[in-house]
């Protein structure tokens, strides 16, 4: 049985069922093995609270949305943010989702690895990583 050492408020399971990720109230994001419940890696801790997490079905990455409207992509094999994330995650216009609330969920398009569906409580937007 998995017993976290801090309160979890977001959870996602990888498409292959081998990993799960938790986002805790201390802003930490950790990835664990389903088989052993042992930690595999941790994402860098950012200042903003995590608002949504989801594993990509297209690549070994975890997408993390934060309450400040930033979106990061973490490479699970390299255990670091992806090149796209390092180039773009801090480049979003400050008001790209304002006056909307924080991102509540992330979904992926089956036919396109570059498109991520992002939703708040009152809007849906497509984040196209190719643009």
Secondary structure, DSSP 8 states (H G I E B T S, - for coil): ----SS-EEEEEE-TTSSEEEEEETTS-EEEEETTT--EEEE----SS-EEEEEE-SSSSEEEEEETTS-EEEEETTTTEE-HHHHHHTTTS-TTSSTTS----EEEEETTEEEEEEEE-SS-EEEEETT-
